Amino acid sequence: MGVSRYAASEFSFLLAVPMMMGATVLDVYKSIGFLNMGDVPMFAVGFVMAFIVALIAIKTFLQLIKRISFIPFAIYRFIVAAAVYVVFF
């Protein structure tokens, strides 16, 4: 298609952001009856840590994609799929 691996990966991460935000808002809306103000600090710490780890993972992945192809990731996905199939089916 003429798109670099880096650009395709970056685009896929950008497309995922609104979906993840929507899923989070929907989950909080569904759980609003179970939440109280004492949970806010725990959620804040969890959000900040998840954000930091996600930034590191995305940056690392994008740097890795510049150097190698998607073939190792495809092999990894097939191995994980086979392992999940063996364990659960």
N, C-alpha and C positions, 0 to 999 in steps of 0.2 A: 504494500500500500504506500510505501515511500515515507513512512514515519519511523523515526529512530526509536530504539528500545527505551531510551531515557524519556523522550517526549510521551510515548505511549504509557509508560509507568507513571509519570508525573500526572498525566491527564486522568488516569484511573484513580489515583489517590484524590485528586481534586473532585472527581465525580462522587466519591464515597463520602465526602464530608457532609453534604446536605442530607444524605440518607441516614448517616449515623446520628446527626443532630435530630432528625425527625423521629428516629427510633427511640432516642433518649427521652425526648419530650413525651412521646406516647407512653413509654414505660413509667415515667414519673406521674403522668396523668392517671394511669391505671392503678398506681400504687399510692395515690395521695392519701387514702384513708389509713394506710399503715405507717405513714411517716409522721414524725414529730420534730420539733425544733432541736431536740438533742441529737438528731441524726445529721444535722447540717455540717458540723465540723468533720465528721467521718466522711461524708460525701465530698466535701471540699478537698480534703487530703487525697482521697481516692481519685478525684478528677484531676488534680494537679499532677499526681504521680503518673497516672495513665497518659496524660498529655505529654509529659516529659519523655516517658519511655517510647511513646508512639513517634515523637519527633526524632529521637535517636534511631529508632528502627527504620523509619522512612528515609532518613538521610543516609544511613548505612546501606540500605537496599538500593537507593538511587546511585550511590557511588559505585556499588558492586555491579550494577547493570551497565555502567559505562565501560567496564573492563571485560565482562563475560557475557555469554549469550543466555537465553532462557532455557537452554537444554538441561542444565543441572536442576533447575527448578521443576521442569517437566518430569524428569526422572524421579525427583523427590516426591512429587505429587502422586505418581503411579505407585511408588513404594508405600507411601502412607495409605493410599486407597486400598491396596492389596492387604495391608496389615489390618486396617479397619474391617474390611470384608471378612478376613479370617477370624478376627476376634468376635465380631458381632453377628456373623451369619454362619 
